[in-house]
Amino acid sequence: MFDYGEYRPNSYAKYNLLASMPHDKSEIKRDAASLRGFIQITPIKGLAYKMSLNIDYNNKTNHNYTNPTYGTGSISGGSVSKYNYRTTGMTFNNVINYQHTFNDVHDIRVMAGQEYYEYNTSNFGGSRSKVIMDGFYEPDAASSLGDFGGNSDQYKLLSFFGSAEYSYNQKYFLSASVRSDGSSRFHPDHRWGTFWSVGASWKIMQEEFMKDTSDWLSNLSLRASYGAQGNDQVGYYAYQALYSIRNNLGESGLHAYRLATPNLSWETNLNTNIGLDFGFWNNRLNGTIEYFERRSKDLLFSKDLVPSSGFSSMDENIGAIKNYGWEFQISGYPIMTKDWKWKLSFNATTYKNKITSLPAEEMWSGNKKWVKGGSLYDFYLVEWAGVNPENGNPTWYRYNTNGEKITTEDYSSTTPDDKVKMRQFTTRLDRRSSIRSLIQRILHYHFYSLIPLVVKSIMGIKFH
């Protein structure tokens, strides 16, 4: 016998999970299938054609049932709901590759291709209440319709691309690529975007003047690249004016959902990378030093609108930002014997973000204030003024109409103009000091205990 707590005056009345769970149902079914296939033809030496097709199918059904006899369902007469979600993705490629080597020192690789990608989503479902009796789990067993809805979306991307690579005597390398993408998310007049890249590398270790260093220097390479990438991650129908259908006193009505943005187009990211790779003692100690810079322009951004427009925001290509910094990575094997290898790796990155263009002098996103020359991560908050010693109330700084800095106990009286940029150097300094202290303790403990093993492993010296 179970106590359903009918005497409880709150939402837990008639609630007993242990008693009602055997009569309820919560089921999720998933079906997934993947198809991969290709045809490859090599008509002549060095030339290859490949056609490939990839299909992914996913289907999920949620089925929930609350019995009408026991527990909370006895109040409403029980309920049953079913929802189905289905996605299909297809990628179709045609690619031609050509490779040839001239005079044993000139190596050429050329590639051209086409890709078509299509992604479809579909979902529908609904719920009913007033189940006829316990044990009937399908929606037809309930008499009162609660809700029903569904929709479908489709995304298409057509691409044409090509690349060329050249190397001379495995010392000098050049590469270039170009890609043109057409996205269904943009207006036909602005649907296509073209992106490209170039790169070069130099294996300095292969040069004649480096032969005298081969006994201790095993790798030294310089590389650089510059190129553009596109981003179309906005709504499925980002350029169109959309409407939602509502019930208006029993009649169908249209409600404006979003504004048309026919000029919306691709966001472009320009990437610069310059790196130096090195290795010592047959790459027992190796590492990388790299400078990176990513400039993003025509950012896809949801711009806030004034409330009187009837819309909260609209998508636009606005602004530009720059992310840049240095990456350092070093790896080595302090101990490497026949039976044991111990690898240590260390990496560090410096990262800075800078806004290079905005459509207005300043823009707000929550507590973040964006200005040209600033960062996307600059937080502005009302400055804390401490506690009023007379009554113990919190106080903040604000500016009066004369521009004088005063204190107030009414936080709601402050405005965005009263906010100041948060200072973060104290926190970073403390964190760095803690990390530095931790590293010093670790190195002090391990360094002196491992010196004999490291020297023994590298030089073959025996200790007694």
Secondary structure, DSSP 8 states (H G I E B T S, - for coil): -----TT--STTTT--HHHHGGG-EEEEEEEEEEEEEEEEEEEETTEEEEEEEEEEEEEEEEEEEE-SSSTTHHHHT-EEEEEEEEEEEEEEEEEEEEEEEETTTEEEEEEEEEEEEEEEEEEEEEEEEEESSTT--SGGGEEEEEEEEEEEEEEEEEEEEEEEEEEETTTEEEEEEEEEEEETTS-GGG-EEEEEEEEEEEEGGGSGGGGGGTTTEEEEEEEEEEEEEEE--S-TTTTS-EEEEEEETTEEEEEEEE---TT---EEEEEEEEEEEEEETTTTEEEEEEEEEEEEES-EEEEE--GGGS-SEEEEE--EEEEEEEEEEEEEEEEE-SS-EEEEEEEEEEEEEEEEE-SSSEEEETTEEEETTS-TT-BEEE-EEEE-TTT--EEEEEE-TTS-EEEES-GGG--GGGEEE---HHHHHHHHHHHHHHHHHHHHHHHHHHHHHHHHHHH-----
